[in-house]
Amino acid sequence: MCGIVGYVGRQKASTILIEGLKRLEYRGYDSAGLAVLQGDGIELAKKTGRVGNLVKEAKKHRFTGTTGISHTRWATHGGVTDANAHPHVSSDGRIALVHNGVIENYLSIKKFLIGKGYTFSSETDTEVLCNLIAYHFAKATKTGDESHFLGSVRKALRHAEGTYGIAVICTEAPGELVAARKGSPLILGVGDNEFIVASDVAALISHTQNVVYLKDGEVVHITPKEFSITTLDEEDVEAVVDRVTWDIEAAELNGHAHFMEKEIFEQPAALENSMRGRFSEDGSTAKFGGLNLGPVEFRQIDRFVFLGCGTAWHACLVAEHLIERFARVPVEADYASEFRYRNGPLSGNPLFFVMSQSGETIDTLGALREAKRKGYKVLAINNTVGSTIARETDGGIYQHVGPEIGVASTKAFTSQLLIGAMLALHVARMRDMSFADGVEYVNALKGVPDLVRRVLEQAPHIKAIAQRYAHHTDFLFLGRLSLFPIALEGALKLKEISYIHAEGYPAAEMKHGPIALISEKCPSVFLVPKSEIFNKLLSSIQEVKARRGPTIVIATEGCEFPPGLADELITIPDCHEAVLPIVATIPVQLLSYYIACARGCDVDKPRNLAKSVTVE
Ligand code: M6R
């Protein structure tokens, strides 16, 4: 949800700023822009559309400066226009600013500034903040305040309500950049006589792996030689420099057509990484280093609450199923966005888990804060080291799948499914699951990368099916029990990247309403594992066929179907219940991906979406 980059160093800033934007484009792609300090002024280029448009626009300028800021936008306040694109420059021309977030009280500040003679050329909240900084800067200049650039940013931010990750430059502070965050991510890359601030490590990793994860309320002041961090109240903050464990290779396409394709095919390795070092020596249970809960405390938990949004919520639903099924402990899986405002009663001794790939989703963060406010312990299943959610929880489990860049979540999802399955085992073995069952379960988990590899080998078959069905405009995805969330996920993937209307439903519920949609124009994707309800699923498929609905059946190898029931058949290997949702996910990911490709959609940058949603 908007990506920002700022550079101070000895190189040509524009090259680094644009390169950074290309890596952040998944965060928003309504418009892009950059501003560089040059001579006595600011050289500015911005354009609606992709970073590619900005690159063309930038060619009309001569960027030479070594300090600058850039932005890729996911529109909130104001339409998608060149004027609303960032960076914004104050009406006196002294300050330029890029912003990720929302300044909620911008209207009252704007009124105040108009009264002081400031003018506005966009509809954005960001331009208001930019002019507010300019206002404080102009005041400080008059009084001869020496640190007035940094000071005026701090003063303006004290009045700003809402969320922000910002980077600011000033014509009268050459070689300086001020950046700050509250509710939006911001990372400082510490290079060799150069510094880069960015919304995500991906934008700076080709320059340095040494980073400082800035915290809410912190302001960093950068000069070509050094940086310092303070709070809005001017207290010094000691910087902790971390080392990023992945390198630029992980953020490259490496021959794939899209990041989504790359990430789908990375899943065997990603699952290995999520499991590594997380089994007990006797091979009968899972162990996690970061839960910060002793066995006695863990044993006292009588209920789990899982919260997440979108795809992560689907993973919560699977965790609910597996923990209840194997550990017999009640679990509630809720949308983080609903939990936060529902204020439902919570009894007993629950343990909360929030699931979030990015660790920055504002709805999930809000739910986490609400649960903590009520005095509950909250842990996270999260893929982004140093993210806000990772920092604010009481502990948790990192997914370790490397950066996920495709907007449609794939490898992060299957890793969340895996960690949910491992948690179910962990809880079950603390209760009634036998040693032998635990060993069988662990072996099933260890085997999942190979099972996923086997399904991936069917990609050409799934691609051919996708091409035959890509012209349809409605799809149903139907599954039961632990595969109902996978039906939801299949429908979400298809909606997100191919703009086809799709619904996920529990297969047996289809006859209670969605059956009205069935016709030769609406294919149904059935998830049919070998199980005690196989015959029930068969009946649901019969009901669709009786109404001339096309059927794409994803079934366990060896399942037999009466002739003509499955128009298309995709098989998955027979497997343990704990890993079934992971294995069944792969075909729905591939199907959506290839349908989107067949329709010529921009898979990695679907319209209206952004990778991490940092507004409510
Ligand atoms: O980063 P998070 O896991 O918190 O993101 C939650 C959702 O926004 C995300 O899963 C979204 O639904 C994806 N685009 C799904 O592909």
Boltz pocket constraint, residues with backbone or C-beta under 6 A from the ligand:
constraints:
  - pocket:
      binder: B
      contacts: [[A, 309], [A, 310], [A, 311], [A, 312], [A, 355], [A, 356], [A, 357], [A, 358], [A, 359], [A, 360], [A, 361], [A, 364], [A, 407], [A, 408], [A, 409], [A, 410], [A, 496], [A, 610], [A, 611], [A, 612], [A, 613]]
      max_distance: 6.0
